[in-house]
Amino acid sequence: MGSIKIFLRRLVGFVRALIGRGKARTLLRELKKIDVSRYVNRIISDGVLLNQIPSPSDAEKLRMEFIMQRLRDFGLSNIIIDELGNVAVLFPAFGTKRDFLLVTADVGDSDYTPLESSVRLTEDRASGQGFGETSLGAAALLVFAEFAQATSFHLDKNLLLLFTKSLSVDENYEAYRRFLDAWAGQISHGIVVRGTGLGTVESRQVGAYRLSLTVKTPECELLSTGSTVSAASVLGSIAFQVGGVSADAKQSAVVNVARMEAGIGYGHWTSEGSMDVEILSEDERILEAITNIVRGTIERAGAGASLDLRTRSRHSVGDSVRNAPLTDALRASLAFIKEKPEIGIISEKVALLNDHGIPAVAVGITKGKKTFEEDYVELEPLESGFRQLLFLVERTAGIVPGKEIALR
């Protein structure tokens, strides 16, 4: 009797799988004709709302509560929240498949301010602190969940949508790492959704250390400093010497002073400052060696000052061979929307999936620019970017681990 039940269950699963594939193929053929404009408008509006919520909060609770409420508004009930603040939603597959396709986005911005994080919209651009880097990607994943629920976009592989804290509010991606530790055995492959980076195919293997340094020197009256050295001077000396890492080493590694801040302006002695340094290399051993050199250089150059040097994050070089079926699918997705691909460096969230044995790829929803003078995202490419995401999810859902995908 038990064997009959198992047979019937598998038969039902097989029939549902056929129906599911049929729906997916129909959707794929119709993607160019589907009106996604209302979903794109929702990406913008949800991104704006998300960006104005104060961050960081305890476990990024305020922004995660917004996300959970939106998921409930869509009629979703398979929502999971863990003790570290990760929010996930499940879309069961047609059939009896047990593995998951993970689609994830970051939430949170440690540089949030009520004024700077207020999003300003023009006809073709949106600007605001953190909007393109985190909020837009999370909003795109939210709206993907809405689309999947509204159109029965269920495939023959389980979907696991994950909202996790960004690196800026969760040092070393601790919550993300812990989630992967718990779920890695069930995840076949992953897609990282970003607000910007449309057209970038991350296939270049580069590992990185990111260090954060705080420098403190004695507080003094401006005209009574004596022989005291300011924190700004110490930071300048450190930056100069870090930049002097031997030429031989820098041929295989890059040391970048990513940020320096010190002082509050004229008339005030600078007694505190901070610096962010990143070390990148395509070779794991060289990455470790150069990082040790940089640490020693910082300690020698900052002798006499109070130094607090921490590792903000570290990720491996990634695995472009493991990721190849997904990057091939991404290139096909870019061809689908007529977007020229550009080679990019494997990013941290993708590398962390690789470290757990999971093939992964990152996908950008639109294009943007971030400099001292300008910080904006383009609105016009959002429609193509969202279609690309739908196409990519459908294509990668057909990937069997260890086998290349047949691109139809």
C-alpha positions in Angstrom: 0.0 0.0 0.0 2.8 2.3 0.9 4.5 1.7 -2.5 1.3 2.6 -4.3 1.1 5.9 -2.5 4.7 6.7 -3.3 4.0 5.9 -7.0 0.9 8.1 -7.1 2.7 10.9 -5.4 5.5 10.7 -8.0 3.0 10.5 -10.8 1.2 13.6 -9.6 4.6 15.3 -9.2 5.6 14.4 -12.8 2.3 15.7 -14.2 2.7 19.0 -12.2 6.3 19.3 -13.3 5.1 19.1 -17.0 2.5 21.7 -16.3 5.0 23.9 -14.5 7.5 23.6 -17.4 4.8 24.5 -19.8 3.8 27.6 -17.9 7.4 28.6 -17.6 8.0 28.2 -21.4 4.8 30.1 -22.1 5.9 32.9 -19.8 9.3 33.0 -21.4 7.8 33.4 -24.9 5.5 36.1 -23.6 8.1 38.0 -21.6 8.8 40.5 -24.3 5.1 41.3 -24.5 4.2 41.3 -20.9 3.4 44.8 -19.5 5.7 45.0 -16.5 5.4 48.8 -16.1 3.3 48.6 -13.0 5.8 46.3 -11.4 8.7 48.7 -12.3 6.7 51.6 -10.8 6.4 49.5 -7.6 10.1 48.8 -7.6 10.7 52.6 -7.5 8.0 53.3 -4.9 9.0 50.4 -2.6 12.6 51.4 -3.0 11.8 55.0 -2.0 9.8 53.9 1.0 12.5 51.4 2.1 15.2 54.0 1.8 13.6 56.5 4.1 13.2 54.0 7.0 15.9 54.6 9.6 18.9 52.3 9.5 20.6 50.5 11.1 18.2 49.3 13.8 18.4 46.3 16.0 18.7 43.3 13.6 17.6 45.8 10.9 14.2 45.2 12.3 12.5 48.4 11.0 13.3 47.7 7.4 12.7 44.0 7.7 9.2 44.7 9.2 8.4 46.8 6.1 9.5 43.9 3.9 7.4 41.3 5.8 4.3 43.5 5.7 4.7 43.9 2.0 5.0 40.1 1.5 1.9 39.6 3.6 0.1 42.2 1.4 0.9 40.0 -1.6 -0.9 37.1 0.1 2.2 35.2 0.9 2.3 33.0 4.0 5.5 30.9 3.7 7.5 33.6 5.4 10.5 32.7 7.7 12.4 35.0 10.0 15.4 33.7 12.0 17.0 34.9 15.2 19.6 37.0 13.2 17.0 39.0 11.3 17.1 37.2 8.0 13.7 37.2 6.2 12.9 34.5 3.7 9.9 33.5 1.7 9.3 30.1 0.0 7.7 29.3 -3.3 7.2 25.5 -3.5 8.0 23.8 -6.8 5.8 21.8 -9.1 6.6 18.2 -8.4 8.6 16.7 -5.6 11.9 18.5 -5.9 13.6 19.3 -2.6 16.4 21.6 -3.6 16.1 25.4 -3.7 17.1 28.2 -6.0 18.2 31.0 -3.7 17.5 34.6 -4.8 18.8 37.2 -2.3 19.2 40.9 -1.8 20.7 43.2 0.8 18.9 45.4 3.3 20.3 48.3 5.4 22.5 51.3 5.2 24.8 52.4 8.0 25.3 55.8 6.3 21.5 56.6 6.5 20.5 60.2 7.4 17.0 61.6 7.1 18.1 64.3 4.7 20.6 62.5 2.5 18.6 59.2 2.3 15.5 61.1 1.1 15.1 60.0 -2.6 14.9 62.7 -5.2 13.2 61.7 -8.5 13.5 63.3 -11.9 12.0 62.1 -15.2 15.0 59.7 -15.8 17.0 59.5 -12.5 16.7 58.8 -8.8 19.2 59.8 -6.2 19.6 59.4 -2.5 22.1 57.9 -0.1 21.9 54.1 -0.2 19.1 54.0 -2.8 21.0 52.3 -5.6 23.3 50.2 -3.5 20.8 48.5 -1.2 17.2 49.7 -1.3 16.6 49.3 -5.0 17.8 45.6 -5.1 15.7 44.7 -2.1 12.7 46.5 -3.7 13.3 44.5 -7.0 13.3 41.2 -5.0 10.1 42.3 -3.2 8.3 43.0 -6.5 9.6 39.8 -7.9 7.8 38.1 -5.0 4.7 40.0 -5.9 5.0 39.1 -9.6 5.6 35.4 -8.7 2.5 35.3 -6.5 0.3 37.2 -8.9 1.2 35.2 -12.0 1.8 31.7 -10.5 5.4 31.9 -11.6 6.2 28.6 -10.0 8.9 26.4 -11.5 10.0 22.8 -11.1 12.5 24.0 -8.5 11.7 25.5 -5.2 12.4 29.2 -4.9 13.9 30.7 -1.7 13.8 34.5 -1.6 16.1 35.9 1.1 16.4 39.4 2.5 19.5 39.7 4.6 21.4 42.5 6.2 23.9 44.4 4.1 27.7 44.5 4.9 27.4 48.1 6.0 25.1 47.1 8.9 26.3 43.5 9.5 30.1 43.3 9.8 31.5 40.3 7.8 28.0 39.3 6.6 27.5 37.3 9.8 23.7 36.8 9.4 24.1 35.8 5.7 26.9 33.4 6.6 24.9 31.8 9.3 21.9 31.4 7.0 24.1 29.7 4.4 25.5 27.4 7.1 22.0 26.2 7.9 20.7 26.0 4.3 23.7 25.2 2.2 22.8 21.5 1.8 19.4 22.4 0.3 20.5 25.2 -2.1 21.5 24.1 -5.6 22.5 27.6 -6.8 22.0 31.3 -6.0 21.2 34.7 -7.6 22.3 37.9 -5.9 20.1 40.8 -6.9 21.5 44.3 -6.9 20.1 47.7 -7.6 22.9 48.7 -10.0 25.4 46.8 -12.2 23.1 46.0 -15.1 25.2 44.3 -17.8 28.0 43.2 -15.5 28.9 39.5 -15.6 31.0 38.6 -12.5 33.5 36.1 -13.8 36.9 37.5 -12.7 38.2 35.7 -9.6 39.4 38.2 -7.0 39.5 37.8 -3.3 39.5 40.7 -0.8 40.2 41.9 2.7 38.4 45.0 3.9 40.0 46.7 6.9 38.6 49.5 9.0 41.0 51.7 11.1 40.2 54.3 13.8 42.9 56.6 14.9 42.8 58.7 18.1 45.4 61.3 19.4 45.2 63.5 22.5 42.7 66.3 22.4 44.3 69.8 22.4 43.5 73.4 22.2 44.3 74.6 18.7 47.1 77.0 19.8 48.5 74.7 22.5 49.3 71.5 20.6 53.0 71.4 21.5 54.5 68.3 19.9 51.2 66.5 19.6 50.5 65.0 16.2 46.9 65.2 14.9 44.9 62.2 13.8 44.7 63.6 10.3 48.5 63.7 10.1 48.7 60.1 11.3 46.2 59.0 8.8 48.1 60.8 6.0 51.3 59.1 7.0 49.6 55.7 7.1 47.9 56.3 3.7 51.3 57.3 2.2 53.1 54.2 3.5 50.4 51.8 2.6 50.6 53.1 -0.9 54.3 52.3 -0.8 53.8 48.6 -0.6 56.6 47.1 -2.9 56.0 47.2 -6.6 56.6 43.4 -6.9 53.8 42.7 -4.5 51.4 45.2 -6.1 51.8 43.4 -9.5 49.7 40.6 -8.0 47.6 42.6 -5.5 46.0 46.0 -5.2 46.0 48.0 -2.0 43.3 50.7 -2.1 42.7 53.4 0.5 38.9 53.4 0.0 38.0 56.2 2.4 39.5 58.6 4.9 37.7 60.9 7.3 39.2 63.2 9.9 38.3 66.5 11.6 35.2 68.7 11.7 36.6 71.9 10.1 38.5 75.1 10.7 39.3 76.1 14.2 39.2 72.6 15.6 42.2 70.3 16.4 41.8 66.8 14.7 42.0 64.2 17.4 40.1 61.4 15.8 39.8 60.0 12.3 39.1 56.8 10.3 40.2 55.0 7.2 39.0 52.0 5.2 41.5 49.9 3.3 40.9 47.1 0.9 43.4 44.5 -0.4 42.5 42.6 -3.6 44.3 39.7 -5.3 43.6 36.9 -7.7 45.8 34.6 -5.6 44.7 33.5 -2.1 48.3 33.2 -0.8 49.3 36.6 -2.1 46.2 38.1 -0.6 47.1 36.8 2.9 50.7 37.9 2.5 50.0 41.5 1.4 47.3 41.9 4.0 49.9 41.0 6.7 52.3 43.6 5.2 49.5 46.2 5.2 48.7 45.5 8.9 52.3 45.8 9.9 52.7 49.0 7.9 49.7 50.6 9.6 51.0 49.7 13.0 54.4 51.1 12.4 53.1 54.3 10.7 50.6 54.9 13.5 53.0 54.3 16.4 52.3 56.7 19.2 48.6 57.0 18.4 45.7 54.9 19.6 44.9 52.5 16.8 41.8 50.3 16.4 42.3 48.1 13.3 39.6 45.6 12.5 38.9 43.2 9.6 35.5 44.4 8.3 35.2 41.4 5.9 37.2 38.8 4.0 36.1 36.7 1.0 37.8 34.2 -1.2 38.5 34.6 -4.9 35.3 32.8 -5.8 35.0 30.0 -8.3 34.3 31.1 -11.9 34.3 27.4 -13.2 31.6 26.4 -10.7 29.6 29.5 -11.6 30.0 29.1 -15.4 26.5 27.6 -16.1 24.9 30.6 -14.3 27.1 33.2 -15.9 26.2 31.6 -19.3 22.6 32.0 -18.3 23.2 35.6 -17.4 24.8 36.3 -20.7 21.7 34.8 -22.4 19.5 37.0 -20.3 21.5 40.1 -21.3 21.2 39.1 -24.9 17.4 38.7 -24.4 17.2 42.4 -23.3 19.9 43.5 -25.9 22.3 44.6 -23.2 26.1 44.3 -23.9 27.8 42.3 -21.2 30.9 43.6 -19.3 33.3 41.5 -17.2 33.2 42.2 -13.5 34.9 40.9 -10.4 33.2 38.1 -8.4 31.6 40.0 -5.5 31.5 39.0 -1.8 28.0 37.5 -1.6 28.7 35.4 -4.7 32.1 34.3 -3.3 30.5 33.3 0.0 28.0 31.1 -1.8 30.9 29.5 -3.7 32.7 28.9 -0.3 29.6 26.9 0.7 29.9 24.9 -2.6 27.0 26.7 -4.2 27.3 28.1 -7.8 26.1 31.7 -7.9 25.7 34.8 -10.1 25.0 38.5 -9.4 22.5 40.5 -11.4 22.0 44.3 -11.6 18.6 45.8 -12.2 19.7 49.1 -13.6 22.7 51.4 -14.2 23.9 54.2 -12.1 26.9 56.4 -11.0 28.4 57.0 -7.6 31.1 59.7 -7.2 31.7 62.7 -5.0 29.9 64.9 -7.5 27.1 62.5 -8.6 25.2 59.7 -7.0 22.2 58.4 -9.0 20.5 55.5 -10.7 18.9 55.5 -14.1 15.1 54.8 -14.2 14.7 53.9 -17.9 16.6 50.6 -17.8 14.5 49.2 -14.9 12.0 47.6 -17.2 14.6 45.7 -19.1 16.4 44.9 -15.9 13.3 43.4 -14.3 12.6 41.3 -17.5 16.2 40.1 -17.3 15.6 38.9 -13.7 12.5 37.0 -14.7 14.3 35.4 -17.6 17.4 34.5 -15.5 15.3 32.8 -12.8 13.5 30.7 -15.3 16.7 29.7 -17.1 18.7 28.9 -13.9 15.8 26.9 -12.4 16.6 24.3 -15.1 20.2 23.9 -14.1 21.2 20.6 -12.6 24.2 20.8 -10.3 27.3 19.5 -12.1 25.8 19.8 -15.5 25.8 22.7 -18.0 22.4 24.3 -18.8 21.1 23.8 -22.2 20.2 27.4 -23.3 17.1 27.2 -25.5 
